[in-house]
Amino acid sequence: MTQYLLFKALGDKTRFLIVEKLLENKKNCCTDLAEITNRDLSTISRQLEILKKANIIEIKKIKKNKCISLTNKTAIKKIIKDINKIKEG
């Protein structure tokens, strides 16, 4: 995962929220994330593709649903924690 893609992916409010929600749960479907973030499915799908390109998430299709999980929960959790520390100052 290149640093540029990682920070670009996490630099968006919706994508950051998606990653935080994925940290709370092992797996989620697109519809769950759309509901949690109050965004439509097309928006969530676009955001998920960016997160996937940055190697932050995996997307697995199960029947008609896309299930999303983090590729490396421990590393992502540390990055999110560090970003939150920086935001707090």
Buried (B, 14 or more C-beta within 10 A) or exposed (E): BEEEBBEBBBEEEBBBBBBBBBBEEEEBBBEBBBEBBEBEEEBBBEBBEBBBBBBBBEBEEEEEEBBBBBBEEEEBBEBBEEBEEEEEE
